[in-house]
Amino acid sequence: MDKLLIKKLIKKALEAKKMAYVPYSNFHVGAALLANDGTIITGCNIESASYTPTICAERTAISKAVSEGYKEFVAICVVGDNPKTFPCGVCRQTLREFSKDLDVIIANDENDYDIYTLNELLPHSFGPEDLLEKEDLND
């Protein structure tokens, strides 16, 4: 992936992180999702006093993207308050719905980042292709 594009994604994720609503954990996370057409969709974590409805930055970005018609993605960048904040298990599974080969950029800043594939972060994953129609099983 092009270094300028990586830096752009990191910058967008850092901007999204500033929008996080985290009155309980005070743990800010931002994400920048790159669609296959080059569009960047951002998300931040949003907490709720009852905790269960809390949504992570990555799932916010995916929800925004899908609701705007995007379903094919190239990469996502995640930044958080801790050095090298990784997507949680639920976020990894949600991202897997759309691509197991997605690049996942884990960054502290524009010069300090690592890139993984989603398949590395969620090996032996379960995806849409695993839900075969009953008639497919009889073939």
Secondary structure, DSSP 4 states (H G I P E B T S, - for coil): --HHHHHHHHHHHHHHHTT-B-TTT---EEEEEEETTS-EEEEE-B--TTSTT-B-HHHHHHHHHHHTT---EEEEEEEESSTTPPP-HHHHHHHHTT-SS-EEEEEEETTEEEEEEHHHHSTT---GGG---HHHHT-
